């Protein structure tokens, strides 16, 4: 991948060489399937899916690809599934020799959708409580 920031996801992927491009396109297809309401965009210079906030990001680097689902990688329910992958700061690194299993990507996306929707519900609840306190005082 070169250091130029791509204008959109298609341009980003076009600049990635195989086999990394194929791995990222597979991740992209799985996320689209698992979260059909998510919107695809570029954020932080990499492909991103948004649904009630940032959902997941993915990118290629010199020697690996990364899937960025955030702090969910620390979820105890994923510990066994993530064994064998390098995990760092909300990132799962993978390679052609050790690709992310499709089912794991689906599972992570499902967990992230729930996490984001719960966060939105919590914000709405907090806002409603503040509104009630202001008008009810």
N, C-alpha and C positions, 0 to 999 in steps of 0.2 A: 504494500500500500504506500502511495506517496504521501507527502505531508500536506498536500493541498486539501482544503476543506471542500467536500462535495456539496453541490447545491441541493441535491435530493437523494433519496435512497437508491434510485436506479443508477444515478451517476456514481454513487459510492460503490455499489456492487460491481459496476462495470470496471472500476479501477482495481478490483481485487483479483488476484490470480488463483487459478485452480491449484490445489483442491479446496482452498479456503472459501472461494466463492460458493462452491456447491454446498459446503457445510452451512454457510450463512443463509443461503437461499432455502435450505431445509428448515433451519430455525425459523426463518420468516414465515414459511408456509404453515408450520406447526402453530406458531403464535396466532396467525390469522384465523386458523381453524378453531383454536382453543378460546380465542377472544374475538369473535367476529365483529363486535362493536368497537373494538380498539381502533384508534386512528394512528396511521403511520406518519412519522415525521423525522426530521433530523434534529438532534439535540446534542450538545457537547461535541459536535462534529461527527456523530455516529448515528446509525439507524436506531430509532426509538419507536416504541408503541406506547400510546397514551390511552388511558381509560380511567377517568376519575383521578387524573394525575399521571405521572410517569409510571408505566407498568413494567417494562423491561427494555433494555438496550442490548445491542450486540455489535461486535466489531472484530476485525482481523488485525493482527499484529505480525511482526516479523516471523516468529516461530510458533505462534498459537492463535487461536480465536478465543474470544471471551463472550460470555453471556452474563449480563448484569441485571440480576433480579433484586438487588439490594440486600438488606439485612435478613431477608427470608432464608438465605443460605445457612444461617445459624439455627434455623428451626430444627428442633430435635427429630421431628418426623422425617426429615430429609437426610439425616446423618448417614444412614446406611447407603442410601442412593448416591450420595456424593463421595463416598469412599473411593479413592483412586483418582480423584480430580484435585487440582490445586485450587484452593479457595483463598481469596484475599479481598478484604474490604467490599463485600457484597458482590463479588465477581467469581464466576466459575470459568477456569481456563480449560480448554480442550484442544485436541489435535486430531489430524486424520487417523493416527494410530489409536486414539482414545476419544472417539466422538461422544457427544452427549446423547444418551438414548432418547428417542422420540417421546416415550412415555414419561420420562423424567421432565422433559421440557413442558409437556402438557400439565403435569402435576404442579410444577412450579408456577406456571401461568395461572392455573386455577387458584392456587393459594394467594398469588398476588392480586387477582381480581377481588377475592374476598377481603383481603387486607385493605385494598384501596376503597372498596365500598363501605367497609366498616369505618374507615377514617372519615369518609364523607358524612356518614350517618352521625358519627360522634361530633363532627363540627356543626352539623345542623342542630343537633340536640343541645349543644352548648350555646349556640346562637339563640335558640328558642328560649332557653333558660334565662339568658341575659335579657332578652326582650320582655319576658314575663316579670323579671325582677324590676326592670325599669318602669314598666307600665303598671305594675301591681304595688308599687311602694306608696 
